[in-house]
């Protein structure tokens, strides 16, 4: 009986480890990517939590952009700039961010010279 319980425990540990590893890779493992902001500034709207309830005294700019990684991979992601008085990105400018399959971390506006030339060619396609 104890051998069966031990075997079941090992199998369960393997399954949990597999799904945990995949979740970590999809959510937290990032790489540097570049994009161009839309030509129109998004509408400044009240920030909402996951349930759709407005967060008091907080506003957001919601962006959807296609990022290009150094290896040429493209990925379309949504992200928001939020806070009491958020500053939107200037329209049509380059941004750099650390992205995973699910998240955009620390998007910052950069100059055109800071974008690698091969990535810039892919962005402008």
C-alpha positions as CSV (number, residue, x, y, z in Angstrom):
1,X,0.0,0.0,0.0
2,X,2.8,2.5,0.9
3,X,4.5,1.8,-2.4
4,X,1.3,2.7,-4.3
5,X,0.9,5.9,-2.3
6,X,4.6,6.8,-3.0
7,X,4.2,6.1,-6.7
8,X,1.0,8.3,-6.8
9,X,2.8,11.0,-4.9
10,X,5.7,11.0,-7.4
11,X,3.3,11.1,-10.3
12,X,1.3,14.0,-8.8
13,X,4.5,15.9,-8.0
14,X,5.6,15.5,-11.7
15,X,2.3,16.7,-13.0
16,X,2.2,19.8,-10.7
17,X,5.9,20.6,-11.6
18,X,5.1,20.3,-15.3
19,X,2.2,22.7,-15.1
20,X,4.0,25.1,-12.7
21,X,7.0,25.2,-15.1
22,X,4.8,26.0,-18.1
23,X,2.9,28.7,-16.1
24,X,6.2,30.3,-15.1
25,X,7.5,30.3,-18.7
26,X,4.3,31.8,-20.1
27,X,3.9,34.4,-17.5
28,X,7.3,35.5,-16.1
29,X,10.0,34.5,-18.5
30,X,10.5,37.7,-20.6
31,X,12.5,38.9,-23.5
32,X,13.2,42.4,-24.9
33,X,10.9,43.5,-27.6
34,X,10.2,46.7,-29.6
35,X,7.0,48.3,-31.1
36,X,5.6,51.5,-32.5
37,X,2.8,53.2,-30.6
38,X,-0.5,53.8,-32.4
39,X,-0.9,57.1,-34.3
40,X,-3.8,58.1,-32.1
41,X,-3.5,58.4,-28.3
42,X,-6.0,56.0,-26.6
43,X,-8.8,57.5,-24.6
44,X,-8.0,58.2,-20.9
45,X,-10.5,56.2,-18.9
46,X,-11.0,55.2,-15.3
47,X,-8.9,52.2,-14.3
48,X,-10.8,49.0,-13.7
49,X,-9.8,45.9,-11.7
50,X,-10.2,42.3,-12.9
51,X,-13.9,42.3,-11.9
52,X,-14.7,45.5,-13.9
53,X,-15.0,47.7,-10.8
54,X,-13.6,51.2,-11.2
55,X,-10.5,52.0,-9.0
56,X,-10.9,55.4,-7.3
57,X,-8.6,58.2,-8.4
58,X,-6.8,56.1,-11.0
59,X,-6.9,56.4,-14.8
60,X,-5.5,54.3,-17.7
61,X,-4.5,54.4,-21.3
62,X,-5.0,51.0,-22.9
63,X,-2.7,50.0,-25.7
64,X,-2.7,47.1,-28.2
65,X,0.5,46.9,-30.1
66,X,2.5,44.3,-32.1
67,X,5.9,43.7,-30.5
68,X,8.9,42.4,-32.4
69,X,11.7,40.5,-30.6
70,X,15.4,40.5,-31.6
71,X,14.9,37.1,-33.3
72,X,12.1,38.5,-35.5
73,X,9.2,36.9,-33.7
74,X,6.1,39.1,-33.6
75,X,3.5,39.1,-30.7
76,X,0.4,41.3,-30.3
77,X,-0.3,42.2,-26.7
78,X,-2.5,44.5,-24.7
79,X,-1.2,46.6,-21.8
80,X,-2.1,49.7,-19.9
81,X,-0.4,52.8,-18.5
82,X,-2.2,53.5,-15.2
83,X,-2.0,55.8,-12.3
84,X,-3.4,59.0,-10.7
85,X,-2.1,61.1,-13.6
86,X,-0.7,58.7,-16.3
87,X,1.3,60.0,-19.2
88,X,0.5,58.5,-22.6
89,X,3.2,57.6,-25.1
90,X,3.6,60.1,-28.0
91,X,1.8,58.8,-31.1
92,X,3.9,56.9,-33.6
93,X,7.0,56.6,-31.4
94,X,9.1,53.5,-30.6
95,X,8.7,51.7,-27.3
96,X,10.8,49.0,-25.6
97,X,9.5,46.5,-23.1
98,X,10.1,43.2,-21.5
99,X,7.4,40.8,-22.7
100,X,6.3,37.3,-21.9
101,X,3.5,35.3,-23.6
102,X,1.0,37.0,-21.3
103,X,2.5,40.2,-19.9
104,X,4.1,43.5,-20.9
105,X,6.6,44.7,-18.3
106,X,8.1,48.3,-18.0
107,X,7.2,49.7,-21.4
108,X,9.3,52.8,-22.1
109,X,9.5,55.3,-24.9
110,X,12.8,55.2,-26.8
111,X,14.4,57.0,-29.7
112,X,14.6,55.5,-33.2
113,X,18.4,55.1,-32.9
114,X,17.9,52.7,-29.9
115,X,16.0,50.1,-32.0
116,X,18.2,47.5,-33.6
117,X,18.1,48.0,-37.4
118,X,16.9,44.4,-38.2
119,X,14.1,44.8,-35.7
120,X,13.2,48.3,-37.0
121,X,12.8,46.8,-40.5
122,X,10.3,44.2,-39.1
123,X,8.4,46.7,-37.2
124,X,7.9,49.0,-40.2
125,X,6.5,46.1,-42.4
